[in-house]
């Protein structure tokens, strides 16, 4: 089951792992393999950070929030383009400070709440397929990434947050550009100005929603955040804003990329698509293997709070660490034949796609449920859904991974 990609193992001879390199972003996996084999902890001059590639080291550092702090994660990712720089977001808070905020956010993402959202997610998927058919007819071509993969999760998270779904196309663009700030070192002035403007638009939009929900609370997470009590204190306006922005970004990007990557893999492995279409009970197993094989988030950031050592490499206090989640997911010592896409795989350790430890992604239930419902509806409604090309143009990001666009041919029932 070899893959056809932009960068092949032969490129390793002429390149070293550089997350900002275009070819690496298009296919980082041969470089991850090399790192795990030769240099599981590697200093990256361009990032001024240590990359950590092996499962055991990634697992250990994510579970040790005291030594490997999250406090600089968001600043390292977004820099001066953070929409809410005044306070650290929950994702950049270490225990015990983040625990109270997380308890509030958890109220929106409990398994029972996710269960209640299933019917709505199912209906949203049907509505989007209806829209595609209304626009293109019972068969035709469209950009699956935009027309479905992006609009589906952004509509679901809009309803969770209580923001108007008619604005969803706009804030999908704002979210994409805010996250694009991770690549700021590679961009020119006009692109940076565009990112700044969209980051500010995202903030202004959320400010308006919070003002509206403060005046008229609803049954949504923003209203919950406004009314929440943390140790006898209300969250400040800027804390509510920070949480709302974080939940919107997290709720859009991950599932969009998961759905897009799933279709690219089904196209690459048509036997798998046939099996899952014939037996939808295989959808959860399919999604788990997609999450392992093509995780929507490739890496995160940590910073050391004291001098330490990883895999024999001395790491000074205050260093930036990049745990490579996607590399850990293919570590042969934990996932035999890790380079093979296998939906029958039985795993004995957790995949790293949603992190580990105190910052394990609280949206993991939601993302799995959404993607599962989406695929059920897609397989039911569309007898054909086929990318026009085997070549995939991945998004321009070292942090997130998913197709930038996916022109497909479809045919409805």
Secondary structure, 3 states (H helix, E strand, C coil): CCCCCCCCHHHHHCCCCCCCCHHHHHCCHHHHHHHHHHCCEEEECCCCEEEECCHHHHHHHHHCCCCEECCCHHHHHHHHHCCCCCCCCHHHCCCCHHHHHHHHHHCCCCHHHHHHHHHHHHHHHHHHHHHHHHHHCCEEEEEHHHHHHHHHHHHHHHHHHCCCHHHHHHHHHHHHHHHHHHHHHHCCHHHHHHHHHHHHHHHHHHHHHHHHHHHCCCCCHHHHHHHCEECCEECCHHHHHHHHHHHHHHHHHHHHHHHHHHHHHHHHCHHHHHHHHHCHHHHHHHHHHHHHHCCCECCCCEEECCCEEECCEEECCCCEEEECHHHHCCCCCCCCCCCCCCCCCCCCCCCCCCCCHHHCCCCHHHHHHHHHHHHHHHHHHEEEEEECCCCCCECCCCCECCECCCEEEEEEC
